[in-house]
């Protein structure tokens, strides 16, 4: 199967310090791939290059065969790349439905004048927004102001907002951050089900190793800007280089008998 995401030889340095050095990775449709590593390993830099927040010093990025290296985030979004953030990005003053309608408006027609846009929220994209809210289990909260939601629901809403862009690739930066254990597992089960049903490629970073080893199809491990291991959860758990990087964290007990 041809990958949705192909990154080849990505490099980025800051004042002579290599944040990312020759990183290559792929993610295919319906696949969940975790990008993990200790603090400072280069995960955020990789994500920011893939989404267009920063330009690579070298290498190239292709989305479904189209090169996106150096494009602006808005152009990459239109090519089918969605992103969620460690700290959820929502409009707290709007209702749950309006947040999704705003994302749909951005995808379908752009944003022209906030006042005009808000006046149309009651009739534009309401059905499509409600379908996405039903998909993530927030349909009963559609008319509730976003600032009243518990944080776990905010994270689910952010997923609906990302899906409103009809992405082929979804980049999720610590999707479970700030959530309780049951909420974390529920969000990742939901993400996996949606990815497989819609054939989305999902690349996510996560510090919760239980989430990583329970839900990722493949794991890529960064250390000091380079890939030191990649493969199935069982292969990565057994890799001596990964064991050295994570020595003392206890991640290798996860899923063991």
N, C-alpha and C positions, 0 to 999 in steps of 0.2 A: 504494500500500500504506500502510495506517495505521501510524504509528510506534508502536513499543513504548515508547520514551522520548520525552516532550515536555517540554522546559524552556523557560519563557517569562519573559523579563525578570528573570532572577535578579540580585539585588544583595546585597552583603555588605560592610560597613565595620567597621574596627577603630579606635576612637579617632579617628574622622574621616577615616581613610585608606581609600580605596575599594580593597578586594581584588578584588571582582568588581562590574562595573557593566553592567547591562542585557544579560546573556548569554542568548541563546536558541539552542537546538539540538535536533535530533531524531536518533534512531537507530531504524532499522527492523529487522524480523526478518531474520536471516541476514546482517546488515551489520556490518562492522568499521569503526569510526570512531575515528581517532586524535585526541586532544586534546593539542596540543603548544604550547610557548612557552618562553621563557627562564625562569630561576629568578625567582620572584616574580611570574609572569604571572597567577596565580590558578587554576592547574590543581587543586592540592590542595583549595583552598576550594570549587571547583565539585564535585569528587568528594565532599567531606564533606557538602555540601548535598544532593546527589542520594541519598546513602546514609543521611541522617538524623543524621549525627554533629554537624552544626551546623544551626541554623535560619536560613533566608534572611531578610534584612531586607525583601525585596520579591520579587515574582514568584511563579510557581507551577510545580510539578512534577507530571506525570501519568505513571503507569505503566499501559500498556494501557488508557488512558482513565480510570483511577481516580486522583484527586488524592492525592498523598502528602506535600504540602508540610507540614513541621513534625511529621510522624509520627516516632515512635521507630524506631531501627534495627531492632529486633525485629519491629515491625509491617511495615516496608518489606520485610524478609526474607520474611515470610509472604506478601507480595503478589508475590513472584517476582523479587527482586533479590539477586544474589550478588556477592561482592567478593573480590578477591585484593589483596595488599598488596606494597609495595616490599620489605619484609622479611617473608619467608614466615611465616605464622601456623599452626603445627602443634603438636601435643602430642608433644614429643620422647621422653617416657617410654613412650608407647604404640607398638604396632606400626603398620605402614602400614595394615593392614585396620581396626584399631580406630579410627584417626583418621577414616576414612570412615564407619564404623559410628556414631561419635559424631555426625557431621553428619547422618546419616540419622535417628538417634533424635531429634535436635532438630527435624527437619522433620516427622516422623510423630507423635511423641508427647510432645515436650518432654523436659526433663532433670529427673528426680526422684530425687535421691539418688545420689551418685557410686558408692557401694559396690554398691547394687542394680544400677545401670546396668552397671558393669564385670562383674558376675557373669553378665549376660545377653549379653555381647558374643560369646560363642562360638556363639550360636544365632540372635540377632536381626539381621536385615538382612545376614547374611553373603553371601548370593547376590547381592544388589543391590550390595553393596560390591565384591565380586569382579568384577562386570560393569563397574563404573566403573574399577577398577584395570586391567582388561584393555583398556578403551577408551584409556587413557592410556599403556599399555605398562609398567605396574608390577605386573602380576599375579604374576610370579615373586618379587617382593619382599614379598608380602602379610604374611608372618609375621615379617618383619625389624623390629627396633626402629627407630623413625623416626630416632633420633639417629645411627644408623650409615649413613644414606643420604648420598651426595654431594649437594651443594647443587642441582645441576640436577634431580635426582630429587625433592628437597623441593619445588621449584617446580612440578613436574608433579603431585605429590601435592596441593598446595594447589589446583590446578585441579580435581582430582577432588572435593575437599572442597566447593568452590564448586558444582560440578555436582550434588552430593548434595542440594542444596536445590531442585532442579528449577527453576532460574531461567529467566525470560523475558528478563531483562536481566542482563548480566555486566559489572561494573565492574572493570577490571584496572589497578592502579596500578603502573606500570613492571614489567610481567611478566617482562622479560628481565634485570632488574638482577642483577648478580653472576654471570651465566652466561657461558660461553665462546661464541664466535661460532656454532659449529655447533649448540650447545644452544639458543641464542636463536632461530635460524631454525627449528629443529625444533619448539620449543614453539609458535611462532606459526603454523607450518603446521598443527599439530595443532589449535590453537584455531580457526583458520579453517575447517578441515574439520568440526569439531564444530558450530560456529555455523551452518554452512550445512545440515548434516544435520538438526540439531535446531531450526533456525530461531530461534536465539538472537540477540538484539541485543547487540553487544559495543562498549563504549566503553573505550578504553585510553589511558593516558598513557605516554610513552616518550621517553627522551633519546637513544636509539640511532636516528638518522635513517635508517640503512640498513633497520632493522626497519620503521619507519614507512612509508617510501616503497615498500617491497617488499610489504607485507601489508595496508595500510589501503585500504578502498574509497573512503573520503573522509577528508579531513584538515581539522580546525578549528584555527586558530592564534590563541592568546591573546597579548596584550601589554598589560601594565599593567591587567589586569582586563577588557579588552574584546576582542571578536573583530575581528581585522584582516583575516582572509581565511578562506575555506573553499571546498572543492571537491575535485575529483579530485587525485591526487598531481601530475599534470602541470600542472594549473592553479595549484596552490599553489606549485610550484617556480618558476613563471614570474612570480608575483605580486611587484611591486616592493616592496610594504610588507614582505613576508616576507623578501625578500632584504636589506632594510635591517636588520631585527631580527637576522637570522642572519649578517650580514656577517662573512666571515672564517672561518666554521665549516666550509665545504666541503660542505654538504649538497646543493648543487645540482649537484654532479658525480655524485651517486648515480644510477645507471640511465642516465646519458648515454652515447651511443655513443663 
